[in-house]
Amino acid sequence: MSNTISNSAWDHFYTQTQTIIDRDLTPMERNQFVELMSHLLQWRKAYNLIGPTPPEEILDRHFLDSILVHPHIKVAVKVADLGSGGGFPGLVLGILAPDNQTISLIEPSKKKVRFLNFITTELDLGKRIRVFNKRGEELPAVELGSFDIVVSRALGNLEMCTQISRKLLKPTGFYLTMKGPNFQQEIDQFEQSPQKAGYGTPEICSNRRSAPSRTVLIRVPRVSRETSSAPET
């Protein structure tokens, strides 16, 4: 499989990104995306970061899907990427993050964390990105209840992820997740689950259903005890 990405593929990526974030990428951001891709292709097999996807498809399936999250978190100060894996969406969001925003990459795999720490340094993102070699439920007590937004991608169903996120989110925060074509079934199951306690109704806030990945972005807001239909667990 060739690791070469054509200039036209990069141009398409830059154009699509501009449409999503409503601004041009800076030269530094463009360079960071190119460098991220280079290291991702170099490390992915040894560290099991992503599957054997053709490089140009990585731009769509991993980079653009992650960028889809940015407009929904850009005013947040503290964001957690739960189960960050190879760094999606967290690394991509870190490249685009404003100076006052921090993205915490939470990943239990030591091998993947080794890559996350390496690429954070290589891309000079240390002021925006923090890396935790832990599961979400294992974060230090000082981090609990401190996040404006928790995001995840390809981690688990809504019931499991909202249960973990509940301990991380501020009372006014929300959980944001990326789902595929069967998203409605997950929403229906969540609505009937005890895990819905402490959360409002899931909202579809963005989608790329015309793209190959058919990604749907779902937002689940926290609600106060007074407006919740059941006590929190």
Phi, psi and omega in degrees: 000130180285140176262012181276135175244127183289156176299325180293326178292318176295319179299319178297317178299315180297320180294315179295321178297316178302320180296320183287315187263355175063038173194164175282147170289143175284161175304321179296316179297319177299315179297322179294321177294319178296317180292320177301314180299316181301312181289325178299315179294327181286323187263344197299321182287311183296328184251007176054048185281311177215168181285182182282056181279137175303141185308318182292333176284332176299322178303320182277308189288326184250311183289304183293323176301320179291320179297332178304333182285329191308312182300339184267355181234359192295340178265356180283150179266322186227118184235140176246133172258104187276121183068056191295334178061237178279006176107019180244125009268358194301315180297317179297317179294327178295324177297321184270352188294143171292165186296336183268008183250138174242139177247121178261118178269114184252114187212124182281340183285122180296323181295315180291323177295326176301317177293316182299318178293318180298311186287329175299319177290315183299323182269003179057048182251016185299336179279343183251335187242135170241146181240128177244122176272068183209166166278160182303321182284355181255006181297152178303151184304327182295339181272341184293135180069020186249355186264136176288322183216139169245129178242154173207160181214126177055039183258310183182184182281171183300322182299312182293314187288325177290329177297315178292316184294332181306321182283341183265330188279147166294159178301336180260006185276183176210157178261136183232125184225152181254125184231163179262202187298337183266026185299324185296325178297319178295319179298314181299318179294320179297319182298333180263001187267149173299338180292348179289342179303128182091000179233154174271194182283131177300141181235136173275113187253348178190156176204157174234050188291347176273348180276164180303326182282339180050046184281137175239133180259125184242131180250129179236105184280147169286152175228159182287164177301326183293326183262352178286145183279349181209157179293149179288152177252000000 
